Structure formats: C-alpha cells, structure tokens
C-alpha cells in the first residue's frame, strides 16, 4: 500500500520545483526598499517622524539596503521640491542623508521661491483690482465686497503662466541636487 503524505510534505515537494532566480530576488528586494522609502518619505513629510528618527531608522538597515534607501529617498525629496511649499523639511532631510550642508543650492531655491511668491502675490493684487473694477462697473461695490480671485479663469491661467516661467530654473536646481 502507498504511503500517505502530509500536506506539509506535499507543499515542500511542490515548492522544490520553484526556485527564485537572482533577477526575481533582486526585484523583490527593490520592491521592499521602495516600500521602506515610501513609508519614511510620507511619515517625515507629514511630520509623524523627526529627522533624527528617520536617520536612526535608516542606520538600522543593512549597509547595502541603507545606501539604496538613502539614494532613492534623496531622489524623492528632490522630485518633491515645489515652489508652493516650505522647503525646510525636504532640505533638512536631504542634508541629513548626504551628511553635509546644501546651503548654496538651498539659497538658489529660496531666491527662486521668493521671486515666484512675489509674482503670485502681484498677480493676485492686479486681478483683484480688475475684478473690483468690473463689479463696480456693474453697480456692485462697497466695503463688504471681496473679489474671489482664485475662482476666476484668469487666475488659473496666470498661475500656469507664472509656474511655466519658473520651471526651467526649478529644473536646474533639481538637476544640481541630483548630481550630488
């Protein structure tokens, strides 16, 4: 009579047929690294993780994984730089990862951001005055009238125009960071 095999023995027999290739093993490792990076990135960005806690978590990793995580995390912070948001956290994270100051690039970014914000504010004031004039011409006016600048099509077009005019310099800054 034949031998009855347990489910475990059958599973082991079947799994012996499947061997993970080096290429597949590398894909799995890269996916795990990207998951770690995504977690660290979002937790730090949202303020749930301090800079020192982020670095402690990175330092706990195996050396090979740690270097890859730092590389991908630095790239994510670089790509995430925006003229609309405060650069303090991204630059702090990038400086920690690189272990050095990025003041030259930070100053260029902050200068560009200042020019950008001034143009946005100037556009807001100009458009606000235009809307008030149009409303006044239609007989609507007074102290309580607040023009809805952000709701106008003209505003959306102007914002796109200002963004486009600064994208090349922003790209240059990001490229300088990626070369580090």
C-alpha positions as CSV (number, residue, x, y, z in Angstrom):
1,X,0.0,0.0,0.0
2,X,1.2,3.5,-0.8
3,X,2.5,6.0,1.7
4,X,0.1,8.9,2.7
5,X,1.9,12.2,2.7
6,X,1.0,15.2,4.9
7,X,0.0,18.5,3.4
8,X,3.4,19.9,4.5
9,X,5.3,17.2,2.7
10,X,3.3,17.8,-0.5
11,X,3.8,21.5,-0.2
12,X,7.6,21.0,0.2
13,X,7.7,18.7,-2.8
14,X,5.9,21.3,-5.0
15,X,8.0,24.2,-3.7
16,X,11.2,22.4,-4.6
17,X,10.2,22.7,-8.2
18,X,10.2,26.5,-7.9
19,X,13.5,28.3,-7.5
20,X,13.6,32.1,-7.3
21,X,16.1,33.5,-9.8
22,X,18.6,36.1,-8.9
23,X,16.7,38.6,-11.1
24,X,13.4,37.8,-9.3
25,X,15.2,38.0,-5.9
26,X,16.6,41.5,-6.9
27,X,13.1,42.7,-8.0
28,X,11.7,41.6,-4.6
29,X,14.5,43.4,-2.8
30,X,14.0,46.6,-4.8
31,X,10.2,46.5,-4.1
32,X,10.9,46.1,-0.3
33,X,13.3,49.1,-0.5
34,X,10.8,51.2,-2.3
35,X,8.1,50.4,0.3
36,X,10.6,51.4,3.1
37,X,11.4,54.6,1.3
38,X,7.7,55.4,0.7
39,X,6.9,54.9,4.4
40,X,9.9,57.0,5.6
41,X,9.1,59.7,3.0
42,X,5.5,60.2,3.9
43,X,5.9,59.9,7.7
44,X,8.6,62.5,7.6
45,X,6.8,64.8,5.2
46,X,3.6,64.7,7.3
47,X,5.5,65.4,10.5
48,X,5.0,62.0,12.1
49,X,8.7,61.3,12.1
50,X,11.5,63.6,13.1
51,X,14.7,64.0,11.1
52,X,16.8,62.2,13.7
53,X,14.2,59.3,13.9
54,X,14.3,59.0,10.2
55,X,18.1,58.7,10.2
56,X,18.0,56.2,13.1
57,X,15.7,54.0,11.1
58,X,17.9,54.2,8.0
59,X,21.1,53.5,10.1
60,X,19.5,50.3,11.4
61,X,19.3,48.9,7.9
62,X,21.9,46.6,6.3
63,X,24.6,48.6,4.6
64,X,23.7,47.8,1.1
65,X,20.0,48.4,1.7
66,X,20.8,51.6,3.7
67,X,22.7,53.1,0.7
68,X,20.0,52.3,-1.7
69,X,17.3,53.7,0.6
70,X,19.3,57.0,1.0
71,X,19.7,57.2,-2.8
72,X,16.0,56.7,-3.5
73,X,14.9,58.9,-0.6
74,X,17.1,61.7,-1.7
75,X,15.7,61.4,-5.2
76,X,12.1,61.5,-3.9
77,X,12.9,64.7,-1.8
78,X,14.4,66.3,-4.9
79,X,11.5,65.5,-7.1
80,X,9.1,66.7,-4.4
81,X,10.6,70.2,-4.2
82,X,7.9,72.7,-5.1
83,X,7.8,76.5,-5.2
84,X,4.4,76.3,-3.4
85,X,5.6,74.5,-0.3
86,X,8.1,75.2,2.5
87,X,11.5,73.8,1.7
88,X,12.7,73.4,5.3
89,X,11.7,69.7,5.8
90,X,12.9,68.5,2.3
91,X,16.2,70.3,2.6
92,X,16.7,69.1,6.2
93,X,16.1,65.5,5.1
94,X,18.4,65.8,2.1
95,X,21.2,67.4,4.2
96,X,20.9,64.6,6.7
97,X,21.0,61.9,4.0
98,X,24.1,63.5,2.4
99,X,25.7,64.3,5.7
100,X,26.5,67.9,4.6
101,X,25.1,71.3,4.1
102,X,23.3,72.2,0.9
103,X,23.3,75.9,1.6
104,X,24.3,77.0,-1.9
105,X,21.5,75.1,-3.6
106,X,19.1,76.0,-0.8
107,X,19.8,79.7,-1.3
108,X,19.2,79.5,-5.0
109,X,15.9,77.6,-4.4
110,X,14.8,80.1,-1.7
111,X,15.6,83.0,-4.0
112,X,13.6,81.5,-6.9
113,X,10.8,80.7,-4.4
114,X,10.8,84.4,-3.2
115,X,10.5,85.7,-6.8
116,X,7.8,83.2,-7.6
117,X,5.8,84.1,-4.5
118,X,6.1,87.9,-5.3
119,X,4.9,87.3,-8.8
120,X,1.9,85.3,-7.5
121,X,1.0,88.0,-5.0
122,X,1.4,90.7,-7.6
123,X,-0.9,88.7,-9.9
124,X,-3.4,88.3,-7.1
125,X,-3.5,92.0,-6.4
126,X,-3.7,93.0,-10.0
127,X,-6.5,90.6,-10.7
128,X,-8.3,91.6,-7.5
129,X,-8.3,95.2,-8.7
130,X,-9.6,94.2,-12.1
131,X,-12.5,92.2,-10.6
132,X,-13.4,95.1,-8.2
133,X,-13.5,97.4,-11.2
134,X,-15.7,95.1,-13.2
135,X,-18.0,94.7,-10.2
136,X,-18.1,98.4,-9.7
137,X,-19.0,99.0,-13.4
138,X,-21.9,96.6,-12.8
139,X,-23.1,98.6,-9.8
140,X,-21.7,96.2,-7.2
141,X,-19.4,97.8,-4.6
142,X,-18.7,98.6,-1.1
143,X,-16.5,97.6,1.8
144,X,-18.0,94.1,2.1
145,X,-17.2,93.1,-1.5
146,X,-14.4,90.6,-1.6
147,X,-13.3,89.5,-5.1
148,X,-12.9,85.8,-5.5
149,X,-9.6,85.8,-7.3
150,X,-8.8,82.1,-7.0
151,X,-12.2,81.2,-8.6
152,X,-11.6,83.1,-11.8
153,X,-10.4,81.5,-15.1
154,X,-8.0,84.4,-15.5
155,X,-6.3,83.5,-12.2
156,X,-5.8,79.8,-13.2
157,X,-4.3,81.0,-16.5
158,X,-2.0,83.5,-14.7
159,X,-0.8,80.8,-12.2
160,X,0.0,78.4,-15.0
161,X,1.9,81.2,-16.8
162,X,3.9,82.0,-13.6
163,X,4.6,78.3,-13.0
164,X,5.8,77.8,-16.5
165,X,8.1,80.8,-16.3
166,X,9.9,79.3,-13.3
167,X,10.0,75.6,-14.2
168,X,13.3,75.8,-16.1
169,X,15.2,77.3,-13.1
170,X,13.5,74.9,-10.7
171,X,14.6,72.0,-13.0
172,X,18.2,73.4,-12.9
173,X,18.1,73.4,-9.1
174,X,16.8,69.8,-9.0
175,X,19.4,68.7,-11.5
176,X,22.1,70.2,-9.4
177,X,20.8,68.3,-6.4
178,X,20.7,65.0,-8.4
179,X,24.4,65.5,-9.4
180,X,25.4,65.5,-5.7
